[in-house]
Amino acid sequence: MKLNSNLVLCVDDEVIGLQVRKILLERAGYRVLTAPDGPSGLELFCSEPVEAVVLDYSMPGMHGGEVAVRMRRAKPHVPILLLSAYMGLPSEVTSLVDLYMTKGEGAPVLLDKLASLLQPAINASQE
């Protein structure tokens, strides 16, 4: 198990997907906060020392694009990985985040993309 212990926030209205992602990331060594919707995700994002975000796109009330805009205003340096069940989100949405992937790409891709987002922070902490 990698001991990177970065704090990752996962925001998704699908409870089972959120729980599975939390377990996956914790097994990979991350500390994980979860939120079932955009407003509670923003509250955690602003109040906790979050180092990366895994954000669902399609959520009732406030979609991932809206959440990403507000996160960027609050903490522009925190990387955001947008997840979606939909292929081909518009560039206005994908340009708001650091990386985008579909949920169908699977756990190994999620772990690789998240690690690549956090790599600069890991390297800086080792210097």
Contacts in CASP RR format, 6 or more apart in sequence:
PFRMAT RR
TARGET T0000
AUTHOR 0000-0000-0000
METHOD contacts of the structure
MODEL  1
MKLNSNLVLCVDDEVIGLQVRKILLERAGYRVLTAPDGPSGLELFCSEPV
EAVVLDYSMPGMHGGEVAVRMRRAKPHVPILLLSAYMGLPSEVTSLVDLY
MTKGEGAPVLLDKLASLLQPAINASQE
1 27 0 8 1.000
1 28 0 8 1.000
1 29 0 8 1.000
2 28 0 8 1.000
2 29 0 8 1.000
3 29 0 8 1.000
4 28 0 8 1.000
4 29 0 8 1.000
4 30 0 8 1.000
4 118 0 8 1.000
4 122 0 8 1.000
5 29 0 8 1.000
5 30 0 8 1.000
5 31 0 8 1.000
6 30 0 8 1.000
6 31 0 8 1.000
6 51 0 8 1.000
6 52 0 8 1.000
6 118 0 8 1.000
6 121 0 8 1.000
6 122 0 8 1.000
7 30 0 8 1.000
7 31 0 8 1.000
7 32 0 8 1.000
7 33 0 8 1.000
7 48 0 8 1.000
7 49 0 8 1.000
7 50 0 8 1.000
7 51 0 8 1.000
7 52 0 8 1.000
8 25 0 8 1.000
8 30 0 8 1.000
8 31 0 8 1.000
8 32 0 8 1.000
8 33 0 8 1.000
8 50 0 8 1.000
8 51 0 8 1.000
8 52 0 8 1.000
8 53 0 8 1.000
8 54 0 8 1.000
8 114 0 8 1.000
9 32 0 8 1.000
9 33 0 8 1.000
9 34 0 8 1.000
9 35 0 8 1.000
9 41 0 8 1.000
9 44 0 8 1.000
9 45 0 8 1.000
9 48 0 8 1.000
9 50 0 8 1.000
9 52 0 8 1.000
9 53 0 8 1.000
9 54 0 8 1.000
10 18 0 8 1.000
10 21 0 8 1.000
10 22 0 8 1.000
10 25 0 8 1.000
10 32 0 8 1.000
10 33 0 8 1.000
10 34 0 8 1.000
10 35 0 8 1.000
10 53 0 8 1.000
10 54 0 8 1.000
10 55 0 8 1.000
11 34 0 8 1.000
11 35 0 8 1.000
11 36 0 8 1.000
11 37 0 8 1.000
11 38 0 8 1.000
11 40 0 8 1.000
11 41 0 8 1.000
11 53 0 8 1.000
11 54 0 8 1.000
11 55 0 8 1.000
11 56 0 8 1.000
11 59 0 8 1.000
11 64 0 8 1.000
11 67 0 8 1.000
12 18 0 8 1.000
12 21 0 8 1.000
12 34 0 8 1.000
12 36 0 8 1.000
12 54 0 8 1.000
12 55 0 8 1.000
12 56 0 8 1.000
12 59 0 8 1.000
12 83 0 8 1.000
13 36 0 8 1.000
13 37 0 8 1.000
13 56 0 8 1.000
13 59 0 8 1.000
13 60 0 8 1.000
14 56 0 8 1.000
15 36 0 8 1.000
18 34 0 8 1.000
18 36 0 8 1.000
19 34 0 8 1.000
21 32 0 8 1.000
21 34 0 8 1.000
21 54 0 8 1.000
21 110 0 8 1.000
22 32 0 8 1.000
22 34 0 8 1.000
24 107 0 8 1.000
24 110 0 8 1.000
24 111 0 8 1.000
25 32 0 8 1.000
25 54 0 8 1.000
25 111 0 8 1.000
25 114 0 8 1.000
26 32 0 8 1.000
28 111 0 8 1.000
30 114 0 8 1.000
33 44 0 8 1.000
33 48 0 8 1.000
33 50 0 8 1.000
35 41 0 8 1.000
35 43 0 8 1.000
35 44 0 8 1.000
37 59 0 8 1.000
37 60 0 8 1.000
37 61 0 8 1.000
37 62 0 8 1.000
38 59 0 8 1.000
38 61 0 8 1.000
38 62 0 8 1.000
38 64 0 8 1.000
38 66 0 8 1.000
38 67 0 8 1.000
39 62 0 8 1.000
41 67 0 8 1.000
42 67 0 8 1.000
42 70 0 8 1.000
42 71 0 8 1.000
42 74 0 8 1.000
44 50 0 8 1.000
45 53 0 8 1.000
45 71 0 8 1.000
45 74 0 8 1.000
45 75 0 8 1.000
45 78 0 8 1.000
46 74 0 8 1.000
46 75 0 8 1.000
50 75 0 8 1.000
50 78 0 8 1.000
51 78 0 8 1.000
51 118 0 8 1.000
51 121 0 8 1.000
52 78 0 8 1.000
52 79 0 8 1.000
52 80 0 8 1.000
52 81 0 8 1.000
52 114 0 8 1.000
52 117 0 8 1.000
52 118 0 8 1.000
53 71 0 8 1.000
53 78 0 8 1.000
53 79 0 8 1.000
53 80 0 8 1.000
53 81 0 8 1.000
54 81 0 8 1.000
54 83 0 8 1.000
54 110 0 8 1.000
54 114 0 8 1.000
55 64 0 8 1.000
55 65 0 8 1.000
55 67 0 8 1.000
55 68 0 8 1.000
55 71 0 8 1.000
55 80 0 8 1.000
55 81 0 8 1.000
55 82 0 8 1.000
55 83 0 8 1.000
55 97 0 8 1.000
56 64 0 8 1.000
56 82 0 8 1.000
56 83 0 8 1.000
56 84 0 8 1.000
57 63 0 8 1.000
57 64 0 8 1.000
57 65 0 8 1.000
57 82 0 8 1.000
57 83 0 8 1.000
57 84 0 8 1.000
57 85 0 8 1.000
57 86 0 8 1.000
57 89 0 8 1.000
57 93 0 8 1.000
58 64 0 8 1.000
58 84 0 8 1.000
58 85 0 8 1.000
58 86 0 8 1.000
59 67 0 8 1.000
64 82 0 8 1.000
64 93 0 8 1.000
65 82 0 8 1.000
65 93 0 8 1.000
65 96 0 8 1.000
65 97 0 8 1.000
68 80 0 8 1.000
68 82 0 8 1.000
68 93 0 8 1.000
68 96 0 8 1.000
68 97 0 8 1.000
69 96 0 8 1.000
71 78 0 8 1.000
71 80 0 8 1.000
72 80 0 8 1.000
72 96 0 8 1.000
79 98 0 8 1.000
79 99 0 8 1.000
79 117 0 8 1.000
79 118 0 8 1.000
80 96 0 8 1.000
80 97 0 8 1.000
80 98 0 8 1.000
80 99 0 8 1.000
81 97 0 8 1.000
81 98 0 8 1.000
81 99 0 8 1.000
81 100 0 8 1.000
81 101 0 8 1.000
81 110 0 8 1.000
81 113 0 8 1.000
81 114 0 8 1.000
81 117 0 8 1.000
82 89 0 8 1.000
82 93 0 8 1.000
82 94 0 8 1.000
82 96 0 8 1.000
82 97 0 8 1.000
82 99 0 8 1.000
82 100 0 8 1.000
82 101 0 8 1.000
83 101 0 8 1.000
83 102 0 8 1.000
83 103 0 8 1.000
83 110 0 8 1.000
84 100 0 8 1.000
84 101 0 8 1.000
84 102 0 8 1.000
84 103 0 8 1.000
85 102 0 8 1.000
85 103 0 8 1.000
85 104 0 8 1.000
86 102 0 8 1.000
87 102 0 8 1.000
89 100 0 8 1.000
94 100 0 8 1.000
98 117 0 8 1.000
99 113 0 8 1.000
99 116 0 8 1.000
99 117 0 8 1.000
101 109 0 8 1.000
101 110 0 8 1.000
101 113 0 8 1.000
END
